Amino acid sequence: MQVKLSEVTNGKPVMPVVALWKTLRTIITPHPLGGCNMGTTAANGVVDHKGELFGYRGLYVLDGAIIPKPIGRNPSRTIAALAERAVEKM
């Protein structure tokens, strides 16, 4: 599934290896980002800065899909902050 998704989105699939757990004692959990990018208009994004879809008043996307590309090691706090901010702006 990851390989097919990567091919369709021009991504690069990276599969974790068993050795990673043995050496770093960590598990990689990717956060899917993009697909519903934030922008200033419908010409360059799907949602505005509040997560509201352009042309669909009252319909919001408040997850990692609004972030157009990777922003750091673990974007979960940024995703949560964007969602909290959007709720305050509603």
C-alpha positions, -999 to 999 in steps of 0.1 A, spaced: 0 0 0 28 25 9 46 19 -23 14 24 -44 6 56 -25 41 69 -30 41 62 -67 8 81 -72 20 111 -51 56 111 -65 69 102 -31 97 81 -20 87 51 1 110 43 30 103 11 49 117 7 84 140 -22 90 142 -45 119 178 -32 126 164 2 134 146 -12 164 176 -32 175 199 -1 174 178 29 183 149 12 202 124 33 184 96 27 159 89 51 130 54 63 126 50 86 97 25 114 97 8 117 63 10 154 54 -5 173 24 -33 164 2 -55 192 13 -30 220 15 -35 254 32 -33 284 9 -43 320 5 -68 312 -23 -83 283 -41 -56 287 -68 -28 277 -44 -46 257 -17 -76 237 -7 -83 253 27 -76 288 42 -56 295 73 -85 284 95 -88 250 77 -120 260 60 -124 247 24 -125 273 -3 -160 274 -17 -176 252 10 -185 275 39 -186 256 72 -166 226 60 -132 222 77 -101 200 75 -82 200 108 -54 174 105 -20 169 89 -35 171 54 -34 209 55 4 209 60 19 209 25 52 192 33 73 178 62 81 204 89 101 184 114 107 152 131 73 148 147 46 173 135 19 161 159 22 192 181 20 215 151 -10 196 138 -27 199 172 -18 236 174 -33 243 139 -65 225 149 -68 243 182 -62 277 165 -88 269 138 -114 260 164 -108 293 181 -114 311 148 -147 294 141 
